[in-house]
Amino acid sequence: MDEKETERRKARLTEICTGLPEATSEPSGHGPHIVYRARKKTFAWYIDNHHGDDRVALWVKVTLDEQEALVGSDPERFYRAPYMGQHGWVAVRLDLPDVDWEEITELVTESYRLLAPKRLVAQLPA
């Protein structure tokens, strides 16, 4: 994936994440990664080349059962997020040819529902 496409995908992800109530994005302070937060609660990460793995991915929180189902359904596209996988974080590769942006939106929203302050979650459509 070329740099222009990487930037386009990063911008699309940022648009999805920051479209949620009071969500912000900022550099993570660890390489070219971006952290997405609702107030001080992190609900998603954009990860680029984590420890030299040459992957571009979105990390989101899901239930452990959903994590297992996602990784089992397509292990090339989904994997347990390093260091955070045991807590239900799953990585979704954004560097593969076809990205399902509807699925990305659903995963980001689910992670937000699990981690954002309840008052903000209440602002989401049912």
MIVEX-808525 format. One record per residue: residue in three letters; x, y, z of N, C-alpha, C in turn. Coordinates in Angstrom, 3 decimals, always signed. Layout:
N
ALA:X:Y:Z:X:Y:Z:X:Y:Z $
...
***
This chain:
126
MET:+0.847:-1.173:+0.000:+0.000:+0.000:+0.000:+0.895:+1.239:+0.000 $
ASP:+0.624:+2.155:-0.919:+1.477:+3.337:-1.006:+1.106:+4.367:+0.068 $
GLU:+1.963:+5.362:+0.214:+1.797:+6.354:+1.285:+0.508:+7.159:+1.125 $
LYS:+0.144:+7.465:-0.103:-1.083:+8.232:-0.345:-2.316:+7.448:+0.122 $
GLU:-2.345:+6.160:-0.185:-3.470:+5.319:+0.238:-3.475:+5.156:+1.757 $
THR:-2.314:+5.022:+2.359:-2.219:+4.937:+3.815:-2.814:+6.185:+4.453 $
GLU:-2.462:+7.358:+3.931:-2.987:+8.615:+4.476:-4.498:+8.722:+4.270 $
ARG:-4.994:+8.252:+3.136:-6.429:+8.282:+2.874:-7.177:+7.406:+3.875 $
ARG:-6.649:+6.218:+4.119:-7.285:+5.302:+5.070:-7.214:+5.847:+6.499 $
LYS:-6.099:+6.441:+6.854:-5.964:+7.040:+8.188:-6.988:+8.166:+8.361 $
ALA:-7.159:+8.987:+7.336:-8.122:+10.084:+7.401:-9.548:+9.545:+7.528 $
ARG:-9.857:+8.492:+6.802:-11.204:+7.904:+6.879:-11.461:+7.350:+8.282 $
LEU:-10.481:+6.653:+8.852:-10.621:+6.127:+10.207:-10.810:+7.267:+11.211 $
THR:-10.040:+8.322:+11.073:-10.146:+9.461:+11.981:-11.526:+10.099:+11.874 $
GLU:-12.058:+10.182:+10.676:-13.408:+10.728:+10.488:-14.446:+9.869:+11.207 $
ILE:-14.311:+8.565:+11.105:-15.242:+7.645:+11.781:-15.137:+7.815:+13.300 $
CYS:-13.922:+7.775:+13.806:-13.719:+7.836:+15.260:-14.141:+9.170:+15.848 $
THR:-13.757:+10.263:+15.205:-14.061:+11.576:+15.771:-15.505:+12.000:+15.502 $
GLY:-16.249:+11.202:+14.773:-17.664:+11.448:+14.581:-18.506:+11.020:+15.775 $
LEU:-17.909:+10.345:+16.714:-18.610:+9.909:+17.929:-18.603:+11.041:+18.960 $
PRO:-19.565:+11.049:+19.871:-19.684:+12.163:+20.827:-18.385:+12.432:+21.611 $
GLU:-17.936:+13.679:+21.519:-16.762:+14.183:+22.240:-15.485:+13.387:+21.990 $
ALA:-15.402:+12.713:+20.874:-14.207:+11.925:+20.549:-13.132:+12.824:+19.946 $
THR:-11.898:+12.538:+20.291:-10.753:+13.290:+19.786:-9.694:+12.322:+19.289 $
SER:-8.763:+12.862:+18.521:-7.614:+12.066:+18.082:-6.351:+12.863:+18.386 $
GLU:-5.286:+12.129:+18.673:-4.003:+12.773:+18.933:-2.895:+11.758:+18.710 $
PRO:-1.699:+12.238:+18.399:-0.573:+11.311:+18.278:-0.381:+10.573:+19.599 $
SER:-0.001:+9.315:+19.510:+0.120:+8.511:+20.726:+1.389:+8.795:+21.515 $
GLY:+2.377:+9.368:+20.857:+3.656:+9.573:+21.515:+4.594:+8.391:+21.326 $
HIS:+4.115:+7.357:+20.649:+4.920:+6.159:+20.368:+4.912:+5.903:+18.868 $
GLY:+5.766:+6.580:+18.133:+5.824:+6.381:+16.692:+4.674:+7.073:+15.981 $
PRO:+4.330:+6.594:+14.777:+3.299:+7.257:+13.962:+1.872:+6.855:+14.332 $
HIS:+1.664:+6.358:+15.513:+0.356:+5.872:+15.927:-0.549:+7.033:+16.353 $
ILE:-1.866:+6.780:+16.288:-2.854:+7.767:+16.712:-3.760:+7.099:+17.735 $
VAL:-4.084:+7.839:+18.778:-4.995:+7.336:+19.803:-6.301:+8.127:+19.694 $
TYR:-7.411:+7.406:+19.845:-8.745:+8.014:+19.786:-9.373:+7.871:+21.173 $
ARG:-9.863:+9.000:+21.686:-10.393:+9.010:+23.048:-11.727:+9.733:+23.113 $
ALA:-12.525:+9.320:+24.091:-13.708:+10.047:+24.499:-13.396:+10.513:+25.914 $
ARG:-13.171:+11.789:+26.035:-12.603:+12.358:+27.253:-11.255:+11.680:+27.468 $
LYS:-11.052:+11.025:+28.572:-9.744:+10.391:+28.801:-9.777:+8.891:+28.566 $
LYS:-10.876:+8.384:+28.034:-11.038:+6.942:+27.804:-10.644:+6.593:+26.375 $
THR:-9.588:+5.817:+26.215:-9.139:+5.391:+24.894:-10.048:+4.278:+24.387 $
PHE:-10.582:+4.451:+23.176:-11.446:+3.428:+22.598:-10.905:+2.857:+21.290 $
ALA:-9.871:+3.457:+20.722:-9.298:+2.926:+19.483:-7.884:+3.466:+19.287 $
TRP:-7.106:+2.700:+18.527:-5.742:+3.085:+18.160:-5.556:+2.847:+16.663 $
TYR:-4.876:+3.756:+16.012:-4.375:+3.533:+14.659:-2.912:+3.174:+14.841 $
ILE:-2.533:+2.002:+14.397:-1.175:+1.495:+14.619:-0.494:+1.279:+13.269 $
ASP:+0.672:+1.885:+13.107:+1.425:+1.772:+11.855:+2.799:+1.173:+12.156 $
ASN:+3.011:-0.042:+11.670:+4.310:-0.705:+11.795:+4.716:-0.905:+13.256 $
HIS:+3.854:-1.561:+14.004:+4.106:-1.825:+15.422:+5.320:-2.725:+15.580 $
HIS:+6.353:-2.227:+16.184:+7.607:-2.969:+16.413:+8.115:-3.650:+15.139 $
GLY:+8.009:-2.960:+14.013:+8.570:-3.460:+12.765:+7.781:-4.568:+12.098 $
ASP:+6.495:-4.718:+12.423:+5.718:-5.808:+11.811:+5.172:-5.465:+10.424 $
ASP:+5.394:-4.239:+9.953:+4.974:-3.784:+8.624:+3.471:-3.840:+8.397 $
ARG:+2.681:-3.860:+9.470:+1.226:-3.861:+9.327:+0.668:-2.505:+9.745 $
VAL:-0.413:-2.126:+9.091:-1.191:-0.955:+9.492:-2.504:-1.514:+9.997 $
ALA:-2.880:-1.138:+11.214:-4.067:-1.753:+11.815:-4.817:-0.783:+12.705 $
LEU:-6.050:-1.125:+12.940:-6.899:-0.479:+13.920:-6.995:-1.432:+15.098 $
TRP:-6.780:-0.929:+16.314:-6.979:-1.729:+17.520:-8.241:-1.221:+18.201 $
VAL:-9.151:-2.126:+18.510:-10.398:-1.784:+19.202:-10.688:-2.820:+20.272 $
LYS:-11.490:-2.425:+21.240:-11.909:-3.321:+22.325:-13.209:-4.007:+21.916 $
VAL:-13.236:-5.311:+22.103:-14.447:-6.112:+21.892:-14.535:-7.083:+23.064 $
THR:-15.599:-7.848:+23.132:-15.661:-8.880:+24.165:-14.669:-9.982:+23.796 $
LEU:-14.263:-10.765:+24.762:-13.340:-11.864:+24.473:-13.960:-12.874:+23.504 $
ASP:-15.266:-13.124:+23.631:-15.943:-14.037:+22.701:-15.924:-13.486:+21.280 $
GLU:-16.169:-12.184:+21.146:-16.162:-11.580:+19.807:-14.744:-11.583:+19.237 $
GLN:-13.757:-11.325:+20.087:-12.369:-11.368:+19.638:-12.047:-12.745:+19.064 $
GLU:-12.424:-13.785:+19.794:-12.166:-15.151:+19.346:-12.863:-15.432:+18.014 $
ALA:-14.105:-14.979:+17.891:-14.859:-15.196:+16.658:-14.227:-14.454:+15.478 $
LEU:-13.805:-13.217:+15.680:-13.190:-12.446:+14.601:-11.873:-13.065:+14.149 $
VAL:-11.008:-13.368:+15.107:-9.704:-13.956:+14.769:-9.893:-15.318:+14.104 $
GLY:-10.846:-16.095:+14.599:-11.113:-17.403:+14.013:-11.704:-17.326:+12.622 $
SER:-12.463:-16.269:+12.348:-13.124:-16.150:+11.047:-12.177:-15.723:+9.936 $
ASP:-11.161:-14.930:+10.264:-10.246:-14.422:+9.235:-8.929:-14.000:+9.881 $
PRO:-8.054:-14.965:+10.190:-6.815:-14.643:+10.910:-5.822:-13.795:+10.108 $
GLU:-6.019:-13.660:+8.811:-5.146:-12.765:+8.051:-5.533:-11.310:+8.311 $
ARG:-6.819:-11.069:+8.527:-7.333:-9.713:+8.704:-7.425:-9.301:+10.171 $
PHE:-7.722:-10.245:+11.065:-7.880:-9.962:+12.488:-6.814:-10.701:+13.287 $
TYR:-6.299:-10.062:+14.323:-5.374:-10.727:+15.247:-5.496:-10.068:+16.613 $
ARG:-5.079:-10.793:+17.632:-5.112:-10.245:+18.985:-4.065:-9.136:+19.080 $
ALA:-4.495:-8.002:+19.591:-3.585:-6.869:+19.707:-2.488:-7.201:+20.716 $
PRO:-1.219:-7.019:+20.335:-0.134:-7.298:+21.271:-0.324:-6.521:+22.575 $
TYR:+0.025:-7.146:+23.666:-0.033:-6.587:+25.021:-1.455:-6.406:+25.555 $
MET:-2.429:-6.210:+24.669:-3.785:-5.864:+25.102:-4.807:-6.931:+24.721 $
GLY:-4.384:-7.933:+23.979:-5.293:-8.973:+23.517:-5.992:-9.721:+24.631 $
GLN:-5.299:-9.955:+25.726:-5.911:-10.684:+26.833:-7.058:-9.905:+27.474 $
HIS:-7.158:-8.618:+27.156:-8.237:-7.782:+27.686:-9.344:-7.550:+26.652 $
GLY:-9.272:-8.265:+25.531:-10.315:-8.169:+24.524:-10.013:-7.242:+23.360 $
TRP:-8.829:-6.702:+23.307:-8.489:-5.831:+22.185:-8.136:-6.685:+20.975 $
VAL:-8.693:-6.293:+19.833:-8.437:-6.989:+18.577:-7.889:-5.980:+17.575 $
ALA:-7.008:-6.446:+16.716:-6.453:-5.615:+15.648:-7.112:-6.007:+14.333 $
VAL:-7.447:-4.997:+13.539:-8.029:-5.189:+12.217:-7.069:-4.557:+11.227 $
ARG:-6.589:-5.350:+10.307:-5.612:-4.829:+9.348:-6.260:-3.852:+8.372 $
LEU:-5.613:-2.698:+8.235:-6.061:-1.678:+7.300:-5.178:-1.617:+6.059 $
ASP:-4.165:-2.467:+6.018:-3.224:-2.453:+4.896:-3.517:-3.529:+3.849 $
LEU:-4.590:-4.253:+4.022:-4.990:-5.247:+3.029:-5.791:-4.552:+1.928 $
PRO:-5.886:-5.153:+0.750:-6.535:-4.466:-0.374:-7.968:-3.999:-0.118 $
ASP:-8.788:-4.821:+0.485:-10.188:-4.458:+0.693:-10.466:-4.222:+2.165 $
VAL:-10.843:-2.991:+2.498:-11.229:-2.650:+3.861:-12.743:-2.471:+3.871 $
ASP:-13.418:-3.161:+4.768:-14.862:-3.046:+4.910:-15.136:-1.914:+5.900 $
TRP:-15.381:-0.715:+5.387:-15.530:+0.459:+6.245:-16.794:+0.402:+7.086 $
GLU:-17.800:-0.299:+6.618:-19.003:-0.477:+7.441:-18.667:-1.314:+8.676 $
GLU:-17.894:-2.370:+8.473:-17.460:-3.202:+9.604:-16.553:-2.407:+10.539 $
ILE:-15.654:-1.617:+9.982:-14.764:-0.779:+10.804:-15.602:+0.161:+11.668 $
THR:-16.624:+0.780:+11.064:-17.504:+1.684:+11.809:-18.203:+0.946:+12.947 $
GLU:-18.680:-0.251:+12.680:-19.346:-1.050:+13.720:-18.380:-1.394:+14.855 $
LEU:-17.163:-1.805:+14.512:-16.181:-2.167:+15.537:-15.773:-0.955:+16.381 $
VAL:-15.566:+0.173:+15.737:-15.212:+1.396:+16.462:-16.350:+1.783:+17.408 $
THR:-17.573:+1.722:+16.913:-18.727:+2.093:+17.731:-18.890:+1.147:+18.914 $
GLU:-18.693:-0.146:+18.683:-18.786:-1.123:+19.778:-17.714:-0.848:+20.837 $
SER:-16.496:-0.566:+20.400:-15.422:-0.261:+21.336:-15.765:+1.000:+22.138 $
TYR:-16.287:+1.995:+21.463:-16.708:+3.231:+22.132:-17.768:+2.916:+23.184 $
ARG:-18.752:+2.096:+22.821:-19.817:+1.725:+23.775:-19.245:+1.027:+25.011 $
LEU:-18.203:+0.230:+24.826:-17.603:-0.497:+25.942:-16.743:+0.393:+26.836 $
LEU:-16.169:+1.456:+26.284:-15.147:+2.190:+27.022:-15.447:+3.656:+27.331 $
ALA:-16.262:+4.297:+26.540:-16.534:+5.727:+26.753:-17.393:+5.924:+28.001 $
PRO:-17.355:+7.117:+28.579:-18.240:+7.410:+29.717:-19.708:+7.169:+29.338 $
LYS:-20.457:+6.641:+30.281:-21.854:+6.263:+30.028:-22.709:+7.423:+29.513 $
ARG:-22.465:+8.626:+29.993:-23.228:+9.784:+29.544:-23.016:+10.025:+28.046 $
LEU:-21.816:+9.783:+27.561:-21.540:+9.951:+26.139:-22.136:+8.795:+25.329 $
VAL:-22.039:+7.581:+25.846:-22.611:+6.423:+25.167:-24.109:+6.596:+24.998 $
ALA:-24.761:+7.213:+25.972:-26.211:+7.439:+25.918:-26.613:+8.344:+24.755 $
GLN:-25.665:+9.099:+24.209:-25.943:+9.987:+23.072:-25.963:+9.236:+21.731 $
LEU:-25.488:+7.997:+21.728:-25.471:+7.211:+20.491:-26.880:+6.698:+20.176 $
PRO:-27.190:+6.510:+18.887:-28.471:+5.899:+18.540:-28.541:+4.490:+19.106 $
ALA:-29.732:+4.049:+19.447:-29.913:+2.715:+20.034:-29.519:+1.629:+19.069 $
***
